[in-house]
């Protein structure tokens, strides 16, 4: 039997060149005897138009892709009914039949049901299952062992079916039969960089698509976070640096550097900032300018200080920093607290601790500020509860 070597994403795959009739197209045991009779492929054009709303052009395109078939023993109505029973609507079925028309003639009992059951046993159900099938129905043409392999691969890495389902819902391509060919060497590379199993699992949950990229690309990503961000791989911030670096284009990274420079930052401070808290490079230009302007202009902080206390740049100016700053200013003016109050701590405290230190003891002296701040806190708690 001849074989064909395909290069897909840099991975060689050996595909057998057997004729298409080797696929398991059997009649359903549940079908009536009349449905066991061979179906004429030419009749499928009208069927697709009537049952799934295909246009004539679309139906003819599907028929053309099945030109190698002279007849089919499986009634496509059985397949459509099966997928509708799972909860897929006609639009979803039409979408994947357009790309995988051979599914119409798979045996429901011997092929589709047991293969769908594999995903149900994993924990995919309801809308999660139908969404997955609508976008990745081609997987159902694979044999059971090919379907199970990526599941077992992910289970070994992530540790539980619940986490596997979580990442699959975000990136269904992880269950592609050939996904392990990319996943396994990439996991080995992450281990080479010193990542623990827990960190690798967390990384896949955060950025599942990355683990499917070419290993050479992933290695470039890891090295870029180490060199461009200046974060050693042994540093606990390296993981966060990789996540941020993966979300930035080179041009975006350069733009962020220029924004900080225009705010009066030195390259040394910028490098220190991204090394201490990579997340700051995901902040918008407007937020960077407002925060830098307030802390450096109003409070007189130097860029070196902000680089060593980067959390300040991530705090909301309007909802947290400015309201607290106004309260502290009033308390200082009334000589209720020292002028040497630690603004950094005051800005970083949670609402309860800030209120206990700077509001409750002085609520009679600043009743309006007290009521306003506590009211805002209550609204914030409601928003967080709703989210």
BELJOMO-V849271 format. One record per residue. N is the residue number from 1. RES is the residue in one letter. SS is DSSP state (hx for helix, st for strand, lp for the rest). NEAR is the number of other C-alpha atoms within 8 Angstrom. Layout:
n->{N N}
res->{RES RES}
ss->{SS SS}
near->{NEAR NEAR}
//
This chain:
n->{1 2 3 4 5 6 7 8 9 10 11 12 13 14 15 16 17 18 19 20 21 22 23 24 25 26 27 28 29 30 31 32 33 34 35 36 37 38 39 40 41 42 43 44 45 46 47 48 49 50 51 52 53 54 55 56 57 58 59 60 61 62 63 64 65 66 67 68 69 70 71 72 73 74 75 76 77 78 79 80 81 82 83 84 85 86 87 88 89 90 91 92 93 94 95 96 97 98 99 100 101 102 103 104 105 106 107 108 109 110 111 112 113 114 115 116 117 118 119 120 121 122 123 124 125 126 127 128 129 130 131 132 133 134 135 136 137 138 139 140 141 142 143 144 145 146 147 148 149 150 151 152 153 154 155 156 157 158 159 160 161 162 163 164 165 166 167 168 169 170 171 172 173 174 175 176 177 178 179 180 181 182 183 184 185 186 187 188 189 190 191 192 193 194 195 196 197 198 199 200 201 202 203 204 205 206 207 208 209 210 211 212 213 214 215 216 217 218 219 220 221 222 223 224 225 226 227 228 229 230 231 232 233 234 235 236 237 238 239 240 241 242 243 244 245 246 247 248 249 250 251 252 253 254 255 256 257 258 259 260 261 262 263 264 265 266 267 268 269 270 271 272 273 274 275 276 277 278 279 280 281 282 283 284 285 286 287 288 289 290 291 292 293 294 295 296 297 298 299 300 301 302 303 304 305 306 307 308 309 310 311 312 313 314 315 316 317 318 319 320 321 322 323 324 325 326 327 328 329 330 331 332 333 334 335 336 337 338 339 340 341 342 343 344 345 346 347 348 349 350 351 352 353 354 355 356 357 358 359 360 361 362 363 364 365 366 367 368 369 370 371 372 373 374 375 376 377 378 379 380 381 382 383 384 385 386 387}
res->{X X X X X X X X X X X X X X X X X X X X X X X X X X X X X X X X X X X X X X X X X X X X X X X X X X X X X X X X X X X X X X X X X X X X X X X X X X X X X X X X X X X X X X X X X X X X X X X X X X X X X X X X X X X X X X X X X X X X X X X X X X X X X X X X X X X X X X X X X X X X X X X X X X X X X X X X X X X X X X X X X X X X X X X X X X X X X X X X X X X X X X X X X X X X X X X X X X X X X X X X X X X X X X X X X X X X X X X X X X X X X X X X X X X X X X X X X X X X X X X X X X X X X X X X X X X X X X X X X X X X X X X X X X X X X X X X X X X X X X X X X X X X X X X X X X X X X X X X X X X X X X X X X X X X X X X X X X X X X X X X X X X X X X X X X X X X X X X X X X X X X X X X X X X X X X X X X X X X X X X X X X X X X X X X X X X X X X X X X X X X X X X X X X X}
ss->{lp lp st st st st st st lp lp st st st st st st lp lp lp hx hx hx lp lp lp lp lp lp lp lp lp lp hx hx hx hx lp lp st lp hx hx hx hx hx hx hx hx hx hx hx hx lp lp lp hx hx hx hx hx hx hx hx hx hx lp lp lp lp lp lp st lp lp lp hx hx hx hx hx hx hx hx hx hx hx lp lp lp hx hx hx hx hx hx hx hx hx hx lp hx hx hx hx hx lp lp hx hx hx hx hx hx hx hx hx hx hx hx hx hx hx lp lp lp hx hx hx hx hx hx hx hx hx hx hx hx hx hx hx hx lp lp hx hx hx hx hx hx hx hx hx hx hx hx hx hx hx lp lp hx hx hx hx hx hx hx hx hx hx lp hx hx hx hx lp lp lp lp hx hx hx hx hx hx hx hx hx hx hx hx hx lp lp lp lp hx hx hx hx hx hx hx hx hx hx lp hx hx hx hx hx lp lp hx hx hx hx hx hx hx hx hx hx hx hx hx lp lp lp lp lp lp lp lp lp lp hx hx hx hx hx hx hx hx hx hx lp lp hx hx hx hx hx hx hx hx hx hx hx hx hx lp lp lp lp hx hx hx hx hx hx hx hx hx hx lp hx hx hx hx hx lp lp hx hx hx hx hx hx hx hx hx hx hx hx hx hx lp lp lp lp hx hx hx hx hx hx lp lp hx hx hx hx lp lp hx hx hx hx hx hx hx hx hx hx hx hx hx hx hx hx hx lp lp lp lp lp lp lp lp lp hx hx hx hx hx hx lp lp hx hx hx hx hx hx hx hx lp hx hx hx lp lp lp lp hx hx hx hx hx hx hx hx hx hx hx hx hx hx hx hx hx hx hx hx lp}
near->{5 6 8 8 8 8 8 7 5 6 8 8 8 8 8 8 8 7 5 6 6 6 5 8 11 10 12 11 5 5 10 6 6 6 11 11 7 9 10 9 12 6 8 10 12 9 9 11 12 8 6 11 8 11 7 9 7 9 14 9 8 10 12 7 8 10 7 6 7 7 8 12 13 17 13 8 7 11 14 10 8 9 10 10 7 8 9 11 7 8 7 9 13 11 9 14 11 9 6 9 11 8 11 12 13 13 14 12 10 9 11 11 9 9 12 9 8 10 10 10 7 8 9 10 8 8 7 9 11 12 8 11 8 12 8 10 11 9 9 12 7 9 8 7 6 9 16 9 10 15 10 8 10 10 11 8 9 10 8 8 9 7 10 12 11 9 12 11 9 7 9 12 8 11 10 10 11 7 12 10 8 14 10 9 9 13 10 8 10 10 10 7 7 8 9 7 8 7 8 12 10 8 10 12 10 6 9 13 9 8 12 11 9 10 10 6 8 12 9 8 11 9 8 10 14 12 8 6 12 9 12 7 9 6 7 7 11 13 7 10 14 11 10 12 11 8 6 8 8 6 6 8 10 8 8 10 9 8 11 11 10 7 9 7 10 8 7 6 11 12 10 10 14 12 12 10 10 14 10 11 9 7 9 6 8 6 8 12 10 8 10 11 10 9 10 11 9 7 7 7 9 7 11 7 8 12 12 9 7 12 7 10 10 8 8 7 8 7 7 10 11 9 10 10 10 8 10 9 8 8 10 11 7 7 7 7 8 7 5 4 6 6 7 7 7 9 11 7 9 6 7 7 8 11 9 9 8 10 10 9 7 8 9 5 5 8 8 6 8 11 8 8 9 8 8 8 9 8 8 8 8 8 8 7 6 5 4}
//
